[in-house]
Amino acid sequence: MITVNTVESKIIKNAFRILGLPVTASKKEVVCRVEEIQTYITIEQTPQYDSDLPWIGELHRNTESVRKAVQSIDNPNTKLEHLISWFWDIDKFDKRALNSLKHKNVEEAIDIWSAATQQKYSHHKKNLITLEQILACQETASNYEHLKNSIKYWAELIASVKIPNLIKKIDVELSTNITDSQITKSIGNSIYQAANQFLKGWANADQLDQIGRFFKYLNESGLSQEIVGFVKDKYANPISEEIDKMCTAFSETDDKGNYEKIYTETRTFYKEVNPYFEQIKQSGNAFLIESYGDKIGGIILDNGIHYANKTGQWQKSEDIYELAETYITGLLLKERYETNFKVIKENLKQEKMWRGLEPIKKAPHLGAIYGIGTTLYGHSNYNFEPNCYETTRYFVFFGIPIIPLGRYRVIETGANYYRFLGKVLFRTFDKWHLGLGILLLLGMLRLFLGTDSNNYSSGTYTPPSSVSYSSSYETGPKSQEAGALKQKIDEDKMRLTKMESELASLRNTLEGYDNQLKRLKEDIDDAERKLRQGLYVNEVTYHSNIDNYNALVQVVENYQTRYAEYNRLFDVIDADINRYNRLIGAK
């Protein structure tokens, strides 16, 4: 429920209500009523009339309010607005319904006027409109439904009878001094005044989707495009004026030489102006959306171009350009944006490609004999045009990459022929692999040395020979336990070797997935950004990209799971070797 400030309602402060007169009152009746009210005011009293209806809102009847009411009735334009926003007391149905309202019997009044609307050329639906607008101003859970009812009744009334003819029945003189355009404007203003408090409340509560639903209802109500357009313009005018002020203030800043300030203030401008633009978008006014979208987007785009040209900070420039993209809709500005954004993306790609590249004096040695030596594995940070990418040089054992020795950017000039451009830093993945390789070598060394630890005696050393398990304990319980443990260690080592081969295969697969994951993520992010902007997105491609991305992520998770299992098995083997050494060394 939106709480409505009834004091601000045009209905509550209606001139005919202030004077306590029907809309059919003549000029003579107005003069007499003013004299009567002034007489009461002189003796510090306030007269009461049957049409006051105090339950709909506080009534201020004093010298100033009476003066303004008379001025409003004297002017044809303002009189039309006050006439449209108050009850028309013309026949017996109106008198009965207004008497019911005097006693706050709303349902009875609705029934009377609803029945009377069946008459030909009936004006009674107009009174239902006024009543529904009054109920929309009340603080009830159904006040928004009453607002929608008033709009529905307006559409039905306009479709069933010509409003100028109804006005002529009430005030012939007024009907000759107004145009159809003025009538359209007054009806639109009546609807806007009733809806304005709701629109403000939704905006303050950040319920912009509710504003959008209201204008959708208005579009589909059956009202003319002139009336609907007037309501939209009345809603958007104060918002667009605020956007104009913000754009002017931001464009006139004198810090064009402070480039980092340009970057931060452009982002601040985006955050501050965006809520207002989102309110404009909810109206569905295509002209305003494009006009102000291009105005805001053009300002941000100009700053992005200026920042990029002067700083060469391509990542931050891309950030600014992406802010501009959320606003731009006009074809000319969009073409300008896309042309410049291609330059930004290319420069950013080049920057990423060469970032952190250290020169090398000569190409590192590559080659292996019987599967033992060094070779290159993996492709990432790819630049397709020169077939240039980053890759890792490994020490391999029987073709299995054991230890990463360095990471390089190369150009592949042919099968197994490379031109080394420079050296780059290890990725986190490479550091893990390096640590794993070192642990593996240490573990193998420990296995080799640990099995002969019983050959040490006080101050003497016997060169190790092949491991023998025949000792003075071979028939004892410890010897039996050591034999079983030795068999378990051998079996676990075979499993470890098999897992190493599996992990190496998975690593090769991951190297190939690196660019695919990146490209899929960029495509998914781009599609979701377009969806937020309400732009067209190929849903089949979008969901296919998500499925492919999740499948690749699953491969990465499988590697992490197997890697964790590998570490656990390595720890188990290490503990079993220590235990075995203690057993065969016991006295």
C-alpha positions in Angstrom: 0.0 0.0 0.0 1.2 3.5 -0.9 0.4 6.2 1.6 -1.1 9.3 -0.2 -0.8 12.9 0.9 -4.4 13.9 0.6 -3.7 17.6 1.3 -1.9 17.9 -2.1 -4.8 16.4 -4.0 -6.5 18.8 -6.5 -9.8 17.2 -5.5 -9.4 18.0 -1.9 -8.7 21.7 -2.7 -11.3 21.9 -5.5 -12.7 25.5 -6.0 -16.3 24.3 -6.0 -15.8 22.4 -2.8 -14.2 25.5 -1.1 -17.2 27.6 -2.1 -19.7 24.8 -1.3 -21.3 25.2 -4.8 -22.3 22.7 -7.5 -20.4 22.9 -10.8 -23.6 24.3 -12.4 -23.5 27.5 -10.2 -23.9 30.8 -12.1 -21.7 33.9 -11.6 -24.4 35.5 -9.5 -24.5 32.4 -7.2 -20.7 32.5 -6.9 -20.8 36.2 -5.8 -23.5 35.6 -3.3 -21.7 32.6 -1.8 -18.5 34.6 -1.5 -20.3 37.4 0.4 -21.9 34.8 2.7 -18.6 33.1 3.5 -16.9 36.4 4.2 -19.7 37.4 6.6 -19.0 34.2 8.6 -15.3 34.8 8.5 -15.8 38.3 9.9 -17.4 36.9 13.0 -14.7 34.2 13.1 -16.9 31.3 12.1 -16.8 28.8 9.2 -20.0 28.0 7.3 -20.8 24.3 6.6 -22.4 23.0 3.4 -23.8 19.6 2.4 -21.1 19.1 -0.3 -18.2 19.5 2.2 -17.7 15.8 2.7 -15.2 16.3 5.5 -14.2 12.6 5.6 -12.4 12.9 2.2 -9.8 15.4 3.6 -9.4 18.6 5.6 -11.3 21.6 4.2 -9.7 25.1 4.5 -12.3 27.7 4.1 -10.8 31.1 4.7 -10.3 34.5 3.0 -7.2 33.3 1.0 -8.7 29.9 -0.1 -11.9 31.6 -1.2 -10.1 34.2 -3.2 -8.1 31.5 -5.0 -11.2 29.5 -5.7 -12.9 32.5 -7.3 -9.9 33.2 -9.4 -9.9 29.6 -10.6 -13.5 29.7 -11.6 -13.1 33.0 -13.5 -10.4 31.5 -15.8 -11.8 29.1 -18.4 -8.7 26.9 -18.4 -8.5 26.4 -14.6 -12.3 26.3 -14.3 -12.3 23.3 -16.7 -9.8 21.5 -14.5 -11.8 22.1 -11.3 -15.1 21.2 -13.1 -13.5 17.8 -14.3 -12.1 17.0 -10.8 -15.4 17.5 -8.8 -18.8 15.9 -8.6 -21.5 16.9 -11.2 -24.7 17.5 -9.3 -27.2 17.6 -12.1 -30.1 15.1 -11.5 -31.9 13.1 -8.8 -29.3 10.3 -9.0 -26.5 12.7 -8.2 -28.4 14.2 -5.3 -29.2 10.7 -3.8 -25.6 9.6 -4.3 -24.1 12.8 -2.8 -26.4 12.5 0.2 -25.1 8.9 0.7 -21.5 10.3 0.6 -22.4 13.0 3.1 -23.0 10.1 5.5 -19.9 8.2 4.2 -22.0 5.5 2.7 -19.6 4.9 -0.2 -21.0 1.6 -1.5 -24.5 3.0 -1.7 -23.3 6.0 -3.8 -21.4 3.6 -6.1 -24.5 1.5 -6.6 -26.6 4.6 -7.4 -24.3 6.0 -10.0 -23.5 2.6 -11.5 -27.2 2.0 -12.1 -27.6 5.5 -13.5 -24.8 4.9 -16.1 -27.2 2.8 -18.1 -29.0 5.9 -19.3 -28.2 7.3 -22.7 -25.6 10.2 -22.7 -25.1 9.6 -19.0 -22.6 11.8 -17.1 -22.8 9.6 -14.0 -19.6 7.7 -14.8 -17.8 11.0 -14.4 -19.0 11.1 -10.8 -17.8 7.5 -10.3 -14.4 8.7 -11.6 -14.2 11.5 -9.0 -15.3 9.1 -6.3 -12.7 6.5 -7.3 -10.0 9.2 -7.3 -11.0 10.3 -3.8 -10.9 6.6 -2.6 -7.4 6.3 -4.2 -6.3 9.1 -1.9 -7.4 7.2 1.2 -4.9 5.2 3.2 -6.3 1.8 2.5 -4.9 -1.5 1.1 -7.1 -1.1 -2.0 -6.3 2.5 -2.9 -4.3 1.5 -6.0 -7.3 -0.5 -7.3 -9.4 2.6 -7.0 -6.9 4.5 -9.0 -7.1 1.9 -11.8 -10.9 1.9 -11.6 -10.9 5.7 -12.2 -8.7 5.2 -15.3 -11.0 2.4 -16.6 -14.1 4.7 -16.1 -12.4 7.5 -18.0 -11.8 5.3 -21.0 -15.4 4.0 -20.9 -16.9 7.5 -20.6 -14.8 8.9 -23.4 -15.8 5.9 -25.6 -19.5 6.3 -24.9 -20.1 10.0 -25.1 -18.4 13.2 -26.3 -17.0 15.1 -23.3 -17.6 18.6 -24.9 -21.3 17.8 -25.2 -21.4 16.9 -21.5 -19.6 20.1 -20.5 -22.0 22.1 -22.7 -25.0 20.7 -20.7 -23.3 22.1 -17.5 -21.8 25.4 -18.7 -22.6 26.7 -22.2 -20.3 29.7 -21.8 -17.3 27.5 -20.8 -17.9 25.1 -23.6 -17.5 27.9 -26.2 -14.2 29.1 -24.7 -12.3 25.8 -24.6 -10.9 23.5 -27.2 -10.8 19.7 -27.5 -7.0 19.9 -26.8 -7.7 21.7 -23.5 -10.2 19.0 -22.5 -7.7 16.3 -23.3 -5.1 18.1 -21.3 -7.5 18.5 -18.3 -8.4 14.8 -18.3 -4.7 13.9 -18.5 -4.0 16.3 -15.7 -6.8 14.7 -13.6 -5.4 11.2 -14.1 -1.8 12.4 -13.4 -2.8 14.2 -10.1 -4.5 11.1 -8.9 -1.5 8.8 -9.9 1.3 11.2 -8.9 1.5 10.2 -5.2 1.7 6.5 -6.2 4.5 7.2 -8.7 6.4 9.2 -6.1 5.9 6.5 -3.5 7.1 3.7 -5.8 10.2 5.8 -6.8 11.1 6.5 -3.2 10.6 2.8 -2.3 12.7 1.7 -5.3 9.8 -0.1 -6.7 10.4 0.9 -10.3 8.9 -2.3 -11.7 5.6 -1.1 -10.2 5.9 2.2 -12.1 6.4 0.2 -15.3 3.3 -1.9 -14.5 1.2 1.2 -14.0 2.2 2.7 -17.4 1.5 -0.7 -19.0 -2.0 -0.6 -17.5 -2.4 3.0 -18.8 -1.3 2.0 -22.3 -3.8 -0.8 -22.4 -6.7 1.1 -20.8 -8.2 2.3 -24.0 -7.5 5.9 -23.4 -6.3 8.0 -26.4 -2.6 8.3 -27.1 -2.9 12.0 -26.5 -4.1 11.5 -22.9 -1.6 8.7 -22.2 1.2 10.8 -23.7 0.3 13.8 -21.5 0.4 11.7 -18.4 3.8 10.2 -19.3 5.2 13.7 -20.1 3.9 15.1 -16.8 5.6 12.2 -15.0 8.9 12.4 -16.9 9.3 16.2 -17.0 10.6 16.8 -13.5 12.9 13.7 -13.8 14.3 14.8 -17.2 14.9 18.3 -15.8 17.0 16.7 -13.0 18.9 14.7 -15.5 19.6 17.8 -17.6 21.0 19.6 -14.5 23.3 16.6 -13.7 24.5 16.4 -17.3 25.2 20.1 -17.4 27.0 20.1 -14.1 29.1 17.1 -15.0 30.0 18.5 -18.5 31.2 21.8 -17.1 33.8 20.3 -14.7 37.2 21.9 -15.1 39.3 18.8 -14.3 40.0 17.6 -17.9 43.7 17.4 -17.1 43.2 15.2 -14.0 42.6 11.9 -15.8 42.2 9.7 -12.8 39.6 12.1 -11.5 37.9 11.9 -14.8 37.7 8.1 -14.3 36.3 8.2 -10.8 33.9 11.1 -11.4 32.5 9.4 -14.5 31.7 6.3 -12.5 30.2 8.5 -9.8 28.1 10.4 -12.4 26.9 7.0 -13.7 25.8 5.9 -10.3 24.0 9.2 -9.5 22.2 9.6 -12.9 21.2 6.0 -13.4 18.3 5.9 -10.9 16.7 8.9 -12.7 17.2 7.3 -16.1 15.6 4.0 -14.8 12.5 6.0 -13.8 12.4 7.5 -17.3 12.6 4.0 -18.8 9.6 2.8 -16.8 7.3 5.3 -18.6 7.9 3.4 -21.9 8.3 6.8 -23.7 10.6 5.6 -26.5 11.5 9.2 -27.6 12.6 10.2 -24.1 14.4 6.9 -23.5 16.5 7.3 -26.6 17.1 11.1 -26.2 18.3 10.9 -22.6 20.0 7.5 -23.1 22.1 9.0 -25.9 22.6 12.2 -23.9 24.0 10.4 -20.9 25.8 7.7 -22.9 27.4 10.3 -25.2 28.8 12.2 -22.2 30.3 9.0 -20.7 31.6 7.9 -24.1 33.3 11.3 -24.7 35.0 10.9 -21.3 36.0 7.4 -22.1 37.6 8.4 -25.4 39.4 11.3 -23.8 40.7 9.1 -20.9 41.8 6.4 -23.3 43.7 8.7 -25.6 45.5 10.5 -22.8 46.3 7.6 -20.4 46.5 4.4 -22.4 44.8 2.7 -19.4 42.8 0.3 -21.6 41.2 -1.7 -18.8 39.8 1.4 -17.1 38.8 2.8 -20.5 36.9 -0.4 -21.2 35.1 0.0 -17.8 34.0 3.5 -18.9 32.8 2.3 -22.3 30.8 -0.5 -20.7 29.0 2.2 -18.6 28.2 4.1 -21.8 26.8 1.0 -23.5 24.0 0.6 -21.0 22.5 3.9 -22.2 23.2 4.2 -25.9 20.3 3.3 -28.3 20.6 5.7 -31.2 22.1 4.2 -34.3 24.6 6.9 -35.0 25.9 7.0 -31.4 25.9 3.2 -31.2 28.0 3.0 -34.4 30.5 5.5 -32.9 30.6 3.6 -29.7 31.2 0.2 -31.4 34.0 1.7 -33.6 35.9 3.1 -30.7 35.2 0.0 -28.5 36.8 -2.2 -31.0 40.0 -0.1 -30.7 39.8 -0.4 -26.9 39.3 -4.2 -27.0 42.3 -4.6 -29.4 44.5 -2.4 -27.3 43.5 -4.3 -24.2 44.2 -7.6 -25.9 47.6 -6.4 -26.9 48.3 -5.1 -23.4 47.3 -8.4 -21.8 49.4 -10.3 -24.3 52.6 -8.3 -23.7 52.1 -7.5 -20.0 54.9 -8.8 -17.7 57.0 -10.1 -20.6 60.7 -10.3 -19.8 63.3 -10.5 -22.5 65.4 -13.6 -22.8 68.9 -13.9 -24.4 68.3 -17.2 -26.2 65.6 -19.8 -26.6 65.5 -22.5 -23.9 66.5 -26.0 -24.9 63.7 -28.4 -25.9 64.1 -32.1 -26.5 63.7 -35.5 -24.9 65.3 -38.9 -25.2 63.2 -41.9 -24.4 60.6 -39.6 -23.0 63.0 -37.9 -20.6 63.8 -34.2 -21.2 62.0 -30.9 -21.7 59.1 -29.9 -23.8 56.2 -27.3 -24.1 52.7 -27.9 -22.8 49.5 -25.9 -23.0 48.1 -22.8 -24.7 46.7 -19.7 -23.1 46.3 -15.9 -23.5 46.0 -16.7 -27.2 46.4 -14.2 -30.1 45.2 -16.0 -33.2 46.5 -13.7 -35.9 50.3 -14.4 -35.4 49.5 -17.8 -33.8 51.0 -16.4 -30.5 50.2 -17.8 -27.1 51.7 -18.5 -23.6 52.9 -22.0 -22.8 54.9 -23.8 -20.1 58.2 -25.6 -20.4 58.2 -28.8 -18.4 60.7 -31.4 -17.4 59.1 -34.7 -18.5 59.8 -38.2 -17.4 58.6 -40.9 -19.8 56.5 -38.2 -21.4 54.8 -37.1 -18.2 55.2 -33.4 -17.3 56.8 -33.5 -13.8 58.2 -30.1 -13.0 57.4 -26.7 -14.7 60.7 -25.0 -15.6 59.4 -21.7 -17.0 56.6 -20.0 -18.8 57.0 -18.2 -22.1 55.2 -16.3 -24.8 55.9 -18.0 -28.2 54.9 -17.8 -31.8 54.3 -21.2 -33.3 56.0 -21.1 -36.7 55.4 -24.8 -37.6 55.0 -28.2 -36.1 57.3 -28.2 -33.0 59.0 -25.0 -34.2 58.7 -21.9 -32.0 59.9 -18.4 -31.8 60.4 -17.3 -28.1 59.3 -13.7 -27.5 60.0 -13.6 -23.8 59.4 -15.0 -20.4 56.2 -14.5 -18.3 55.4 -15.2 -14.6 54.0 -18.6 -13.5 50.3 -18.8 -13.0 48.9 -20.2 -9.7 48.3 -23.5 -11.5 52.0 -23.7 -12.5 53.1 -22.9 -8.9 50.9 -25.8 -7.6 52.4 -28.1 -10.2 55.9 -27.0 -9.3 55.3 -27.8 -5.7 53.7 -31.1 -6.5 56.7 -32.0 -8.7 59.2 -31.2 -6.0 57.3 -33.2 -3.4 57.1 -36.1 -5.8 60.9 -36.1 -6.3 61.5 -35.8 -2.6 59.1 -38.6 -2.0 60.9 -40.8 -4.5 64.3 -40.0 -3.0 62.9 -40.7 0.5 61.6 -44.1 -0.7 65.0 -44.9 -2.1 67.0 -43.9 0.9 64.5 -44.9 3.6 64.5 -48.6 2.8 68.2 -49.0 3.8 68.1 -46.9 6.9 68.9 -50.0 9.0 72.4 -50.2 7.4 73.5 -47.3 9.6 75.5 -48.3 12.8 77.5 -46.2 15.3 80.0 -44.2 13.3 80.2 -46.7 10.4 78.4 -46.7 7.0 77.8 -49.7 4.8 77.1 -48.9 1.1 73.5 -49.8 0.3 72.8 -52.8 -1.8 69.5 -54.0 -3.2 66.8 -54.1 -0.5 66.6 -57.4 1.3 63.7 -58.3 3.5 65.3 -61.4 5.0 66.5 -60.5 8.5 66.5 -61.9 12.0 62.8 -60.9 12.3 61.5 -62.6 9.2 59.6 -65.3 11.2 58.5 -62.9 13.9 55.2 -60.9 14.1 57.0 -57.6 13.3 58.6 -59.2 10.2 55.1 -60.4 9.1 53.7 -57.0 9.6 56.6 -55.4 7.7 56.1 -57.7 4.8 52.4 -56.9 4.6 53.1 -53.2 4.9 55.8 -53.5 2.1 53.3 -55.1 -0.2 50.7 -52.3 0.6 53.3 -49.6 -0.1 54.2 -51.2 -3.5 50.5 -51.4 -4.4 49.9 -47.8 -3.4 53.0 -46.6 -5.4 51.5 -48.3 -8.5 48.2 -46.4 -7.8 50.1 -43.2 -7.4 52.0 -43.6 -10.7 48.7 -44.3 -12.4 47.1 -41.2 -10.9 50.1 -39.1 -12.0 49.5 -40.1 -15.5 45.8 -39.3 -15.2 46.5 -35.9 -13.7 49.0 -35.1 -16.4 46.3 -35.9 -19.0 43.8 -33.8 -17.2 46.3 -30.9 -17.0 46.8 -31.0 -20.8 43.0 -30.9 -21.1 42.8 -27.9 -18.7 45.5 -26.0 -20.7 43.3 -26.3 -23.8 40.2 -25.2 -21.9 41.7 -22.0 -20.5 40.8 -19.8 -23.5 37.4 -21.6 -24.1 36.3 -20.8 -20.5 37.3 -17.2 -20.9 35.5 -16.7 -24.2 32.4 -18.5 -23.0 32.3 -16.3 -19.8 32.7 -13.2 -21.9 29.8 -14.3 -24.2 27.6 -15.2 -21.2 28.3 -11.8 -19.4 27.6 -10.0 -22.7 24.3 -11.7 -23.1 23.2 -11.1 -19.5 24.2 -7.4 -19.9 21.9 -7.2 -23.0 19.1 -9.0 -21.2 19.3 -6.4 -18.3 19.0 -3.6 -21.0 16.0 -5.3 -22.7 18.0 -6.0 -25.8 17.6 -9.1 -28.1 19.6 -12.2 -27.1 19.7 -15.5 -28.9 18.4 -17.7 -26.1 19.5 -21.0 -27.7 23.1 -19.8 -28.0 22.9 -18.2 -24.5 21.8 -21.5 -22.8 24.2 -23.5 -24.9 27.1 -21.3 -23.8 26.0 -21.8 -20.1 25.9 -25.6 -20.6 29.3 -25.7 -22.3 30.8 -23.4 -19.6 29.4 -25.7 -16.8 30.8 -28.8 -18.5 34.3 -27.3 -18.7 34.0 -26.2 -15.0 33.1 -29.8 -14.2 36.4 -30.9 -15.8 38.3 -28.4 -13.6 36.5 -29.7 -10.5 37.3 -33.3 -11.5 41.0 -32.4 -11.7 40.8 -30.7 -8.2 39.1 -33.8 -6.8 41.7 -36.2 -8.2 44.5 -33.9 -7.2 43.2 -34.0 -3.6 43.0 -37.8 -3.8 46.5 -37.9 -5.1 47.8 -35.8 -2.1 46.0 -38.0 0.4 47.5 -41.1 -1.2 50.9 -39.5 -1.2 50.5 -38.8 2.6 49.4 -42.3 3.3 52.5 -43.8 1.4 54.7 -41.4 3.3 53.3 -42.5 6.7 53.5 -46.2 5.7 57.2 -45.8 4.7 58.0 -44.2 8.0 56.2 -47.0 9.8 58.0 -49.7 7.7 61.4 -48.2 8.4 60.7 -48.3 12.2 59.6 -51.9 11.9 62.7 -53.2 10.0 65.0 -51.2 12.3 63.6 -52.5 15.6 65.9 -54.5 17.8 
